[in-house]
Amino acid sequence: MQVIRHVHDLPPIARGGAVSIGNFDGVHLGHARIIAKLLERAREVGGPAVVFTFDPHPARLLRPEACPPPLTWTERKAELLAGLGVDWVVAYPTDMGLLSLVPREFFDRVILEVLDARAIVEGPNFFFGKNRAGNIATLAEYAASEGITLDIVEPLEEDQSLISSSRVRDLVHLGRVGEARRWLTSPYRIRGLVTHGAGRGTELGYPTANLEGIDTLLPAHGVYACVAWVAGRGVPAALNLGPNPTFGDMTTKVEVHLIGSDETLYGQILEVDFLERLRDTRMFDSATALKTQLEMDVASAGQLATEYLAHIGQTATRT
């Protein structure tokens, strides 16, 4: 999957197919439903399945104070969409020029001229153009006038709740990553640069990779069962997110212990999937009591991660 950043880089092979436009943040099961219809229409028109998305989210320019942190970075989003069968992802560099286009201008310039769309697939809450003035009815009118088919895919519901990026974001924010995982096409993932920490984990027998520069939403403070991805290999991991009150350190940190691994990762980007939240972050009476708890945390995280990796057809890596 190649992410197209500029429309003039879009090759002819990526035009004349079925198109879906949206943010696709998190790439959840509702998005997967849209993509399934997109693939069906692409086959019918004999063209590619194309997702046109925005980088950054338009709200980051229009309402930066109200724009929540994203669930996925652009390359990860493209990776997830490719896994669903999408042929091309156009991650348009959002600017005020794009956001100032009225609905008809957006339709003509993007959907007709750039993408040469033969079919469009959207959810019912689709808005486009300046001030979100265009809606799904507007799109239907424009598409019909150009002989382009439009499919409106209804959202999915589970437990009387709509599966949406906003709902997934709420679950992740609360640390309910196991529940969020049921709604996502892949476990919730973060990435960060591995830096040197205080070294307390090593002293306790559980060295950690400390992550900085994380550019997506962080879950609630706590200890999590995770899978870390090292050179394409899944490694069971236990992650502590939050302060270290036992040592009087109240700075929020993201510390990842790669279970059974002694790899040195300083200066590298590490990606980590969240599987389940194990417990709250709390103060212990002593370093010994903390170490005892860490033994239990690592055992639980290792079991959950190993089971997950077996489920996706990978053997847990331990070095």
TACORCOR-V313425 format. One record per backbone hydrogen bond with DSSP energy under -1.0 kcal/mol. CO is the residue of the C=O (numbers start at 0). NH is the residue of the N-H. E is the energy in kcal/mol with one decimal. If there is no record, write none. Layout:
co,nh,e
CO,NH,E
CO,NH,E
//
This chain:
co,nh,e
3,90,-2.2
5,8,-2.3
6,9,-1.5
10,13,-1.9
11,14,-1.8
16,117,-3.1
16,118,-1.4
17,49,-2.9
18,120,-2.4
19,51,-2.5
26,184,-1.8
27,31,-2.1
28,32,-1.6
29,33,-1.5
30,34,-2.6
31,35,-2.2
32,36,-1.6
33,37,-2.3
34,38,-2.7
35,39,-1.7
36,40,-2.5
37,41,-2.4
38,42,-2.1
39,43,-1.7
40,44,-2.3
41,45,-1.0
41,46,-1.9
47,17,-2.3
48,86,-1.8
48,87,-1.8
49,19,-2.1
50,89,-3.0
51,21,-2.2
52,91,-2.3
56,59,-2.2
57,60,-1.3
57,61,-2.2
58,62,-2.8
62,65,-1.7
69,216,-2.6
72,76,-2.6
73,77,-2.5
74,78,-2.1
75,79,-2.5
76,80,-2.5
77,81,-2.6
78,82,-1.8
80,85,-2.1
81,84,-1.3
87,50,-2.5
88,3,-2.7
89,52,-3.3
89,91,-1.0
91,54,-2.8
91,93,-1.2
94,98,-2.1
95,99,-1.3
97,100,-1.4
100,129,-2.6
101,105,-2.5
102,106,-2.6
103,107,-2.7
104,108,-2.9
105,109,-2.5
106,111,-2.0
107,112,-2.5
108,113,-1.5
109,114,-2.4
110,116,-2.4
114,15,-2.2
117,148,-1.4
118,18,-2.5
119,150,-2.6
121,152,-2.9
127,133,-2.7
128,131,-2.2
129,132,-1.5
133,127,-2.2
134,138,-2.5
135,139,-2.3
136,140,-2.0
137,141,-2.4
138,142,-2.9
139,143,-2.3
140,144,-1.7
142,147,-2.7
143,146,-1.1
148,119,-2.5
150,121,-2.5
155,162,-2.5
157,160,-1.5
160,157,-2.8
163,167,-2.4
164,168,-2.7
165,169,-2.0
166,170,-2.1
167,171,-2.6
168,172,-2.6
169,173,-1.6
170,175,-2.4
171,174,-1.7
174,176,-1.9
175,179,-2.1
176,180,-2.1
179,182,-1.2
179,183,-1.2
182,28,-2.8
187,273,-3.0
189,271,-2.6
191,269,-2.8
192,211,-1.9
193,266,-2.7
194,209,-1.1
198,202,-1.7
199,203,-1.8
200,205,-3.3
201,204,-1.1
208,255,-2.5
209,194,-3.1
211,192,-3.0
221,240,-2.9
222,277,-3.3
222,278,-1.3
223,238,-2.5
224,274,-2.8
224,275,-1.3
225,236,-2.4
226,272,-3.2
227,234,-3.2
229,232,-1.9
232,229,-2.7
233,316,-1.8
234,227,-2.9
235,258,-2.2
236,225,-2.9
237,256,-3.2
238,223,-2.9
239,254,-2.7
240,221,-2.3
241,252,-1.8
243,246,-1.6
243,248,-2.1
244,247,-1.5
248,243,-3.3
252,241,-2.7
253,210,-2.7
254,239,-2.8
255,208,-3.3
256,237,-2.1
257,260,-1.8
264,267,-2.3
267,193,-2.8
269,191,-1.8
270,228,-2.9
271,189,-2.2
272,226,-1.8
275,224,-2.8
278,222,-2.4
285,289,-2.0
286,290,-2.4
287,291,-2.1
288,292,-1.9
289,293,-2.7
290,294,-2.0
291,295,-1.3
292,296,-2.7
293,297,-2.9
294,298,-1.8
295,299,-2.5
296,300,-3.0
297,301,-2.6
298,302,-2.0
299,303,-2.3
300,304,-2.7
301,305,-2.3
302,306,-2.2
303,307,-2.2
304,308,-2.7
305,309,-2.1
306,310,-1.9
307,311,-1.7
308,313,-3.8
309,312,-1.1
//
